[in-house]
Amino acid sequence: MGRGTSLLLAVTLLAFGIVSPTPAHASVPYCGGISQPDIPTASQTADGRASFTWPSVYSGVEYKYSFTGWTGTDWTPWTNWASAGSSTSVVIPFEVYGQRVISLSFIVIAQCWDYGPGRIAPKGEARIEYTPPASPPESPQVAMSGSTATVYVRPSAANAREVITEYRVVSSPQGQECTVSGSAIDKKCVISDLSPGIGYSFVTYATNALGTSSASSSSSQVFVPTLPGPPRSVRADVGKGKATVVWLPPSDDGHDPITRYVVVSSPDRRTCETNGALTCRVKGLANGKSYSFTVTAVNGIGASPASAPSSKIKLMALPTAPVRVTAVRNGSLITVKWKKPKSTGGSAIRNYVVSATTSSERCRTRKRSCKFSGLEVGRTYAFTIQARNRTGLSPSARTQSISIPVPPKAQQDFS
């Protein structure tokens, strides 16, 4: 058989698979003996790189790979083939030719021997989108109801791109926690059994496939509502049968708005209430009697302890009647005089009112005398004197009766 005939036979046998070619290297398999690599499985590593894994198609085969990336505006060129050796996985950054990309397309081939170096193409390419690490959410908002806080998670703009799986809320102090699914529409959770008198703030954390973000900035501080403290600096001003009480609000409202105040007298327990005003008038008190007053503040939780009592005040009484009243006539002029009352009723005498009986004549003065002229002659008069203080007019004191005689000439004319 000639040389040409032998070569033709060898090619024919190879074509029909009767014999196999001799590979250049014993470690390189024949292409006919391996299958196509499956499409790689793509995932993102904890440090933000792309991981591609594929099943082995032949023991010891060499794998090579190439990739391209989307920059957000265009695709980069495919890279030159790089060797993965016999490994069935590779980890690469989201970067092509030094250019940052937001997605990668990856392809892997198996090296083989087929009348020379060959390769088995994959069944398809793998693609993965870059998932950024979780960013801190915005500061949460908090609503209190009793000892329960409802915390509203506020995702940041970046969170919307980070495939957040969970938000975690943590209280400070005490470190109580609640969680919200990243896919929840109403992103809120509840922390209960918070302690009264402690100021709480809250932070949130976002978690995605790459891990958990740092904490958000803290919420505004909130408190579990409690009873308010007592009102302060209570004082009272006297009036006729009443007292006007004023005070300052508590230094601590219990972290719940004051809705009303209640004033109580001692003795007699006369009361008045306000819807938050800091003054109130207590009525129905006895004139001449001493009273003190306490005030309680009321919020949504209940009533405070009573305030310290006000200083005692004695309600004003009417003054007693003026004393040593006299009326002296000098011709037709009558001068009425008196001395001040034995009791002013607890309030300064403002003036005196002197009235003539059987006449409309009246005198009002701050002095202790009053003159009447122009009274009708031939008539007899008496005079009443009353003292006035802030409460009102005293009982009357009455002078003796005094007559204004008819002049002699008038008597003759009259006769």
WODA-V781227 format. One record per run of one state. SS is the DSSP state (@ for helix, = for strand, . for the rest). FROM is the first residue (numbers start at 1). LEN is the number of residues. If there is no record, write none. Layout:
BEGIN
SS/FROM/LEN ; SS/FROM/LEN
END
This chain:
BEGIN
./1/2 ; @/3/13 ; ./16/14 ; =/30/1 ; @/31/3 ; ./34/7 ; =/41/4 ; ./45/5 ; =/50/4 ; ./54/9 ; =/63/8 ; ./71/4 ; =/75/1 ; ./76/6 ; =/82/4 ; ./86/3 ; =/89/4 ; ./93/2 ; =/95/2 ; ./97/2 ; =/99/2 ; ./101/2 ; =/103/11 ; ./114/3 ; =/117/4 ; ./121/5 ; =/126/4 ; ./130/8 ; =/138/8 ; ./146/2 ; =/148/7 ; ./155/3 ; @/158/4 ; ./162/4 ; =/166/7 ; ./173/4 ; =/177/5 ; ./182/6 ; =/188/4 ; ./192/7 ; =/199/10 ; ./209/2 ; =/211/2 ; ./213/9 ; =/222/2 ; ./224/8 ; =/232/8 ; ./240/2 ; =/242/7 ; ./249/11 ; =/260/7 ; ./267/4 ; =/271/4 ; ./275/4 ; =/279/5 ; ./284/6 ; =/290/9 ; ./299/4 ; =/303/1 ; ./304/9 ; =/313/2 ; ./315/8 ; =/323/8 ; ./331/2 ; =/333/7 ; ./340/11 ; =/351/6 ; ./357/5 ; =/362/4 ; ./366/3 ; =/369/4 ; ./373/6 ; =/379/3 ; ./382/1 ; =/383/6 ; ./389/4 ; =/393/1 ; ./394/3 ; =/397/2 ; ./399/3 ; =/402/3 ; ./405/3 ; @/408/7 ; ./415/1
END
